[in-house]
Amino acid sequence: MTDAVAAPVLLRGGSVVGADGVVRADVLVEGDRISRVGTDLTVPEGTGVLDCGERLVLPGFVDAHSHAGSLVFDPAVQLALLRQGVTTIVTGQDGVGPAPGGGAYADTYFAAIDGPHPQHDGSGIGGLLGTYDGTTPVNVATLVPAGTVRHAVRGDDPGPAAPHERRAMRTMVRDGLDAGAVGLSTGLDYVPGLFADTAELIALCVEVADADALYVSHMRGGYESNARAGLDEIADIVRATGVRAHVSHLHAPVDLAVEALDDLERAGAPMSFDAYPYSRGCTILSMLLLPADLARPGTPDLARAIVDPAGRARVRGLVLDRVLARADLGTGWAEQVTLSHVPAPEFHALQGRTLAEAADLTGSDPLDLALDVLVDSALQVTVVMRVPHPRTADDLTPLFRLPGHTAGSDGIFVGTHPHARAYGTFARYLQDHTLPGRLSWPETARHLSTTAVERYRLGARGVVRAGAVADLVVVDPTRVAARSTYAHPMRLAEGIDDVLVAGVPVLAGAALTHDTPGRGLRRAR
């Protein structure tokens, strides 16, 4: 655990990225705060010096949509985050997380995405946040996950919650917010979140609005061409409660997304959102393929359903109906889907292959193989999905320049072949959007740090100025690059070699210092 008081540090010789531009300046850090920014600074005796050379000093980046909350204790995950300049992550996404409760639901349904939390004892949001205090080099904020709350109250049963169940859920949400959660998340394509109707979400968001916290939604019914329907439901919730709202991983035709968000702004329901600079998506295979009654976590429902030929034929028909109805999959669906994480030992060799390739390798039908992989892995399988019409950096720029945009990786660190976004999102923003001039450096600081800090109420960070918490990133604009690819997704980013969290160097010379000044961030009041 890191000492409470850090030695003074002078970041010398670099250029500071501020809201109004980039200026040559030194940065003096004393304790966990920036004390002065300027030239020819007088520094206390014993101050350490970090020579920034021709590099840029920015506020630490905030991953507004992270799945690293249970894995952030792993040095390999810490290094992957810090090499991208990420100093704070926001977890509890998509309606699932280890708290409130003992984490059993998250450990079954979302195990292939979040992984098990090694320290949480089931003591609620406050206890979860406490596991990060002084134990990691990065800060961790969390949302109250509505799916976990619903599961605690009524399990995986479909249908609307009864009045007494809504009251119980509201109490759990209120308690989590009182303990410091930064908002409420929903996953409306996942069990049991997809069973929550709009009225239930409105009831929960009354608590969120009262706390001035954020409602963060993985929208209902998928994204892409269906995004407008999901955005409209969020707008209805905003108008009914006054809650501030945020859209998770906004994937949609850019023109549709920009038009819809502009319409909502004019209608008085402004939203923020996160998005990442990749065209492929990643999700759990059970959500992609299975109807809800067969995708319940921790049950043998799928195994029972396909135990005989007639049952398998019925399930095959249901799955085909689902995939053929998706505009992003269609008849070539097995070539679009790459197996990312498959825990069943007999299928380990298939990780990194498309379902079509895996079927050829095993001499089986892709759909039958998918069902067998799901059964033998207890549904804990993730996949990376191609899209028919990948978007270029130029295509994405109008979306990334909207004032409500925040950077979020949706990064998943479980498995041997994760999506490249976990190891590359923030470096890729710099490489593909900032360096070519699509975003200025001040715009970059806002989209990768400041806006998320403001929306999530993360306290006095997200800027490089006196009085701010010294979460700082030093970027070499001549070297910064994402090295992770779909073929080699675990390559570390380059060009960010020095990072401070709360004034403590946590990355020095591109290596971990093994200091752990990170905290569980409680929502600033």
C-alpha positions in Angstrom: 0.0 0.0 0.0 1.3 3.5 -0.9 2.2 6.0 1.7 -0.4 8.7 2.2 1.9 11.6 1.4 3.9 11.5 -1.9 7.2 13.3 -2.3 7.0 16.5 -4.4 7.5 16.1 -8.1 8.3 18.6 -10.8 7.2 17.8 -14.4 9.8 19.9 -16.2 10.2 20.9 -19.8 6.9 19.7 -21.3 3.9 21.5 -22.7 0.6 21.5 -20.8 -2.7 20.8 -22.6 -5.4 23.1 -21.2 -8.9 24.0 -22.2 -7.6 27.0 -24.3 -4.6 25.5 -25.9 -1.1 24.0 -25.4 1.5 26.1 -23.5 5.0 25.4 -22.5 5.0 25.1 -18.7 6.3 23.1 -15.8 3.9 21.4 -13.3 4.7 21.2 -9.6 3.0 18.4 -7.7 2.9 18.5 -3.9 1.1 15.7 -2.0 -1.8 14.5 -4.2 -2.4 17.9 -5.8 -1.0 20.1 -8.5 0.3 23.1 -6.6 1.6 25.3 -9.4 1.7 25.4 -13.2 4.1 27.9 -15.0 7.7 28.6 -15.9 10.7 29.1 -13.6 8.9 27.6 -10.7 10.5 27.7 -7.2 10.4 24.2 -5.9 10.9 22.7 -2.4 14.1 21.0 -1.5 14.1 17.3 -2.3 11.6 17.6 -5.2 11.9 14.8 -7.7 12.2 15.9 -11.4 10.5 14.2 -14.3 12.0 15.5 -17.5 9.2 15.7 -20.0 11.3 16.9 -22.9 9.1 17.6 -25.9 6.2 15.7 -24.5 2.7 16.9 -23.6 1.2 16.8 -20.1 -2.5 16.0 -20.0 -5.0 15.1 -17.3 -5.2 11.4 -16.6 -7.6 9.7 -19.0 -10.9 8.3 -17.7 -12.3 5.1 -19.2 -16.0 5.9 -18.9 -17.0 2.3 -19.7 -14.7 -0.3 -18.3 -15.0 -4.0 -17.4 -11.7 -4.1 -15.5 -13.1 -3.5 -12.0 -12.5 -7.1 -10.8 -9.2 -7.5 -12.7 -7.5 -4.2 -11.9 -5.5 -5.9 -9.2 -3.6 -7.9 -11.9 -0.3 -6.2 -12.9 -0.8 -7.1 -16.5 -4.2 -5.3 -16.6 -2.7 -2.3 -14.7 0.1 -2.1 -17.3 -2.3 -2.3 -20.2 -4.4 0.6 -18.7 -1.5 2.9 -17.7 0.3 2.4 -21.1 -2.8 4.0 -22.6 -2.8 6.8 -20.0 -5.9 5.6 -18.2 -5.9 6.7 -14.5 -9.6 6.2 -13.7 -12.1 3.5 -14.7 -15.8 3.5 -14.3 -17.2 0.0 -13.7 -20.5 -1.7 -12.8 -21.5 -1.3 -16.4 -24.4 -2.9 -18.4 -26.4 -3.6 -15.3 -24.0 -6.2 -13.9 -21.4 -6.0 -11.1 -20.2 -7.7 -7.9 -22.2 -5.3 -5.6 -24.7 -5.0 -4.1 -24.7 -8.6 -3.1 -22.1 -11.3 -3.0 -21.3 -11.2 -6.7 -22.8 -14.7 -7.5 -24.9 -13.3 -10.4 -22.0 -11.4 -11.9 -19.7 -14.4 -11.4 -22.0 -16.6 -13.5 -23.6 -14.5 -16.2 -20.8 -11.9 -16.7 -17.9 -14.0 -15.7 -16.6 -14.0 -19.3 -16.7 -10.2 -19.3 -15.8 -9.0 -15.8 -14.1 -11.9 -14.2 -14.5 -12.7 -10.5 -13.6 -10.0 -7.9 -10.9 -11.4 -5.6 -11.5 -9.2 -2.6 -15.2 -8.2 -2.4 -17.0 -9.8 0.5 -20.6 -9.0 -0.5 -20.8 -6.0 1.8 -22.4 -3.6 -0.7 -21.2 -0.7 -2.8 -19.3 0.8 0.1 -17.4 -2.4 0.7 -16.6 -2.8 -3.0 -15.2 0.8 -3.2 -13.1 0.0 -0.1 -11.3 -2.8 -1.9 -9.7 -0.3 -4.2 -8.4 2.1 -1.6 -4.6 2.0 -1.7 -4.6 -1.4 -3.5 -4.3 -0.4 -7.2 -2.4 2.1 -9.2 -5.6 3.5 -10.8 -8.8 4.9 -9.5 -12.1 2.9 -9.7 -15.6 4.4 -9.7 -18.6 2.2 -9.8 -22.3 2.3 -10.9 -25.1 0.5 -9.1 -25.9 -2.3 -11.6 -29.7 -2.5 -12.1 -29.6 -6.1 -13.4 -27.8 -7.2 -10.2 -30.4 -5.3 -8.1 -33.3 -6.9 -10.0 -31.8 -10.4 -9.7 -31.4 -9.9 -5.9 -35.1 -9.0 -5.6 -36.8 -11.3 -8.1 -34.2 -13.5 -9.7 -34.4 -14.1 -13.5 -38.2 -14.1 -13.6 -39.6 -12.2 -16.6 -42.4 -9.7 -16.3 -42.8 -6.4 -14.5 -41.8 -6.0 -10.9 -44.6 -5.9 -8.3 -44.9 -2.7 -6.2 -43.1 -4.2 -3.2 -40.3 -5.4 -5.4 -39.9 -1.9 -6.9 -39.7 -0.5 -3.4 -37.0 -3.0 -2.5 -35.0 -2.2 -5.7 -35.3 1.5 -5.1 -33.9 1.0 -1.6 -30.9 -0.9 -2.9 -30.3 1.8 -5.5 -30.5 4.6 -2.9 -28.2 2.7 -0.5 -25.6 2.3 -3.3 -25.8 5.9 -4.3 -25.5 7.0 -0.6 -22.3 4.8 -0.4 -20.7 6.7 -3.2 -21.8 5.0 -6.5 -21.6 7.5 -9.4 -24.9 6.4 -10.9 -27.1 3.5 -12.0 -26.4 1.2 -15.0 -28.8 -0.9 -17.0 -28.2 -3.7 -19.5 -31.4 -4.0 -21.4 -30.3 -6.7 -23.8 -29.2 -9.0 -20.9 -31.1 -11.2 -18.5 -32.8 -10.0 -16.3 -32.4 -6.4 -17.3 -34.4 -7.0 -20.5 -37.4 -7.8 -18.4 -37.5 -4.4 -16.8 -40.1 -2.1 -18.4 -39.9 1.6 -18.8 -42.0 2.2 -15.7 -39.6 0.2 -13.5 -36.6 2.2 -14.9 -38.4 5.4 -14.2 -39.0 4.3 -10.6 -35.3 3.6 -10.1 -34.2 6.8 -11.8 -36.2 8.9 -9.4 -33.6 7.8 -6.8 -30.7 8.6 -9.3 -32.1 12.1 -10.0 -32.6 12.8 -6.3 -28.9 12.1 -5.8 -27.8 14.1 -8.9 -26.1 10.9 -10.2 -26.0 9.6 -13.7 -28.3 7.1 -15.4 -26.1 4.9 -17.7 -27.8 2.6 -20.2 -26.9 -0.2 -22.5 -30.0 0.5 -24.5 -32.8 -1.9 -25.2 -33.1 -3.9 -28.5 -29.5 -3.6 -29.7 -27.9 -0.6 -31.5 -27.0 0.1 -35.1 -30.2 0.8 -37.0 -32.3 0.3 -33.9 -30.5 2.9 -31.9 -33.2 5.5 -32.2 -35.8 3.4 -30.3 -33.3 3.0 -27.4 -32.5 6.7 -27.4 -36.2 7.6 -27.3 -36.8 5.3 -24.3 -34.0 7.1 -22.4 -35.4 10.4 -23.4 -38.8 9.4 -21.9 -37.1 8.4 -18.6 -35.2 11.8 -18.6 -38.4 13.7 -19.1 -40.3 11.7 -16.4 -37.6 12.1 -13.7 -35.2 14.9 -14.6 -32.3 12.4 -14.4 -29.0 13.1 -16.2 -28.5 10.3 -18.7 -25.6 8.6 -20.5 -25.6 6.1 -23.4 -23.2 3.2 -23.2 -21.1 2.3 -26.2 -23.1 4.1 -28.8 -23.0 2.1 -31.9 -25.2 3.4 -34.7 -24.9 4.8 -38.2 -23.2 8.1 -37.4 -25.7 10.3 -39.2 -28.5 8.6 -37.2 -26.7 9.0 -33.9 -25.8 12.7 -34.5 -29.4 13.5 -35.6 -31.0 11.7 -32.7 -28.7 13.3 -30.1 -29.2 16.8 -31.6 -33.0 16.2 -31.5 -32.8 15.2 -27.8 -30.7 18.3 -27.0 -33.3 20.6 -28.6 -36.0 18.7 -26.7 -34.4 19.4 -23.4 -33.0 15.9 -22.8 -29.3 16.3 -23.4 -27.3 13.1 -23.0 -23.6 12.2 -22.8 -22.4 8.9 -24.3 -19.3 6.8 -24.6 -17.9 5.3 -27.8 -14.7 3.7 -28.9 -12.7 4.0 -32.1 -13.2 0.5 -33.4 -15.8 -0.9 -35.8 -16.1 -4.4 -34.3 -18.1 -5.2 -31.2 -17.8 -7.7 -28.4 -20.4 -9.5 -26.3 -21.4 -12.7 -24.6 -22.4 -15.4 -27.2 -25.5 -16.4 -25.2 -27.0 -12.9 -25.6 -26.2 -12.9 -29.3 -27.7 -16.3 -30.1 -30.1 -17.5 -27.4 -33.7 -16.4 -26.5 -34.0 -15.1 -23.0 -35.5 -18.3 -21.5 -32.3 -20.3 -22.5 -29.8 -17.6 -21.6 -30.4 -17.5 -17.8 -27.1 -17.6 -15.9 -26.2 -20.5 -13.6 -28.9 -22.9 -15.0 -28.8 -26.0 -17.2 -31.7 -24.7 -19.4 -29.8 -24.8 -22.7 -28.4 -28.3 -21.9 -31.9 -29.6 -21.2 -33.3 -28.0 -24.3 -30.9 -29.7 -26.7 -30.6 -33.1 -25.0 -32.5 -34.8 -27.9 -32.6 -34.3 -31.6 -36.1 -32.7 -31.6 -35.1 -30.2 -28.9 -31.8 -29.3 -30.7 -33.8 -28.8 -33.9 -36.2 -26.4 -32.1 -33.3 -24.4 -30.6 -31.5 -24.3 -33.9 -34.6 -22.7 -35.5 -34.9 -20.1 -32.7 -31.2 -19.2 -33.1 -31.3 -18.9 -36.8 -34.4 -16.7 -36.6 -32.4 -14.4 -34.2 -29.2 -14.1 -36.3 -30.9 -13.8 -39.6 -33.0 -10.9 -38.3 -29.9 -8.9 -37.3 -28.7 -6.5 -40.0 -25.2 -6.8 -38.6 -25.1 -10.6 -39.0 -27.4 -12.2 -41.6 -26.6 -15.3 -43.6 -22.9 -15.0 -43.2 -23.1 -14.8 -39.4 -20.7 -17.6 -38.6 -17.9 -15.8 -40.5 -18.7 -12.6 -38.6 -18.3 -14.0 -35.1 -14.8 -14.8 -33.6 -14.5 -16.8 -30.5 -12.8 -14.6 -27.9 -13.0 -16.5 -24.6 -14.0 -20.1 -24.3 -13.4 -21.6 -20.8 -14.3 -25.2 -21.7 -10.9 -27.0 -22.0 -11.9 -29.1 -25.0 -12.6 -25.9 -27.0 -9.6 -23.8 -25.9 -7.9 -24.2 -29.3 -10.8 -22.5 -31.1 -10.2 -19.1 -29.4 -9.3 -16.5 -32.0 -11.1 -18.4 -34.8 -14.4 -17.5 -36.4 -17.2 -19.9 -35.8 -17.0 -20.8 -39.5 -13.3 -21.6 -39.2 -13.8 -23.5 -35.9 -16.6 -25.5 -37.6 -14.3 -26.4 -40.5 -11.5 -27.4 -38.1 -13.8 -29.6 -36.0 -15.9 -31.0 -38.9 -19.1 -29.7 -37.4 -21.9 -27.3 -38.2 -21.3 -23.7 -36.9 -24.6 -23.5 -35.1 -24.3 -26.9 -33.5 -20.7 -26.1 -32.5 -21.9 -22.8 -30.9 -24.5 -24.6 -28.9 -22.0 -27.2 -27.7 -19.4 -24.5 -26.8 -22.1 -22.7 -24.8 -23.2 -25.8 -22.9 -19.7 -27.0 -22.0 -18.7 -23.5 -21.0 -21.8 -22.8 -18.8 -22.7 -19.9 -21.2 -19.5 -18.1 -20.3 -18.3 -17.4 -23.8 -17.4 -14.1 -25.4 -17.1 -13.2 -29.1 -15.9 -10.4 -31.3 -18.2 -9.4 -34.1 -17.4 -7.9 -37.4 -19.8 -5.5 -39.0 -20.8 -5.4 -42.7 -19.7 -1.8 -43.2 -16.8 -0.8 -41.0 -16.5 2.9 -40.2 -13.3 4.8 -40.8 -11.8 7.4 -38.5 -13.2 10.1 -40.8 -16.7 8.5 -40.5 -16.5 8.5 -36.7 -15.1 12.1 -36.3 -18.6 13.8 -36.3 -19.7 11.5 -33.4 -16.5 12.0 -31.4 -16.7 15.8 -31.7 -20.1 16.0 -30.2 -19.9 17.8 -26.8 -21.5 14.8 -24.9 -18.9 12.3 -26.1 -16.6 10.6 -23.6 -14.0 7.9 -24.4 -15.0 4.4 -23.2 -13.1 1.3 -24.1 -15.8 -1.3 -23.1 -12.6 -3.2 -22.6 -12.7 -6.9 -21.6 -9.5 -8.4 -20.2 -10.8 -12.0 -19.7 -9.5 -14.7 -22.0 -6.7 -15.3 -24.5 -8.1 -13.4 -27.5 -9.9 -10.3 -26.3 -11.1 -7.4 -28.4 -8.2 -5.1 -29.3 -10.0 -2.2 -27.6 -9.0 -3.3 -24.1 -5.3 -2.7 -24.9 -5.6 0.1 -27.4 -8.6 2.4 -27.2 -7.0 5.6 -25.8 -3.8 5.3 -27.8 -5.9 4.8 -30.9 -7.8 7.9 -30.2 -4.6 9.8 -30.1 -3.1 8.0 -33.1 -6.2 8.1 -35.4 -8.0 11.3 -34.3 -5.7 13.7 -32.5 -2.4 13.4 -34.4 -4.1 13.7 -37.9 -5.9 16.9 -36.6 -9.4 15.5 -36.4 -9.4 16.6 -32.7 -7.2 19.3 -31.3 -5.2 18.5 -28.1 -7.6 20.6 -25.9 -10.5 18.7 -27.5 -8.7 15.4 -26.8 -8.3 16.3 -23.1 -11.9 17.1 -22.8 -13.2 14.0 -24.6 -10.7 11.6 -22.9 -10.9 13.1 -19.4 -12.7 16.3 -18.5 -16.2 15.5 -19.7 -16.3 12.1 -18.0 -15.1 13.7 -14.7 -17.8 16.2 -14.9 -20.6 13.8 -15.9 -19.7 11.2 -13.3 -18.9 13.7 -10.6 -15.4 12.3 -10.1 -14.1 15.3 -8.1 -11.3 17.8 -8.7 -9.5 16.0 -11.5 -9.6 16.0 -15.3 -7.7 19.2 -15.7 -4.0 20.4 -15.4 -4.2 23.4 -13.1 -3.4 24.3 -9.5 -5.6 22.7 -6.9 -6.5 19.7 -9.1 -5.8 16.1 -8.1 -2.5 15.2 -9.8 -3.7 12.4 -12.0 -1.4 13.2 -15.0 -0.3 11.6 -18.2 2.8 12.5 -20.2 2.4 11.8 -23.9 5.1 11.6 -26.6 3.2 12.7 -29.8 6.0 11.4 -32.0 5.6 7.8 -30.7 2.1 7.3 -29.3 0.3 4.4 -31.0 -2.0 1.5 -30.4 -0.2 -1.8 -31.1 -3.1 -4.2 -30.3 -4.9 -5.6 -33.4 -7.7 -8.1 -33.9 -5.0 -10.7 -34.7 -2.8 -9.7 -31.8 -5.1 -8.1 -29.3 -2.8 -8.0 -26.2 0.0 -5.9 -27.5 0.7 -2.9 -25.2 0.3 0.7 -26.5 3.4 2.8 -26.9 4.3 6.5 -26.4 3.0 7.0 -22.9 5.8 6.1 -20.5 5.1 8.2 -17.4 1.9 8.5 -15.5 1.1 9.9 -12.0 -2.0 9.1 -9.9 -2.6 11.3 -6.9 0.9 12.7 -7.3 2.6 9.3 -7.2 4.4 8.0 -10.2 2.7 4.7 -11.1 4.3 4.3 -14.6 7.9 5.3 -15.0 10.0 4.5 -18.1 7.0 2.5 -19.4 7.1 0.1 -16.5 5.0 -0.2 -13.3 6.5 1.3 -10.2 4.2 -1.0 -8.1 3.0 2.0 -6.0 -0.8 1.8 -5.4 -2.2 5.3 -4.8 -5.5 4.5 -6.5 -8.8 4.8 -4.7 -12.4 3.8 -4.9 -13.8 7.1 -6.1 -17.0 8.1 -4.2 -19.3 10.4 -6.1 -18.5 14.1 -5.4 -21.5 15.7 -3.8 
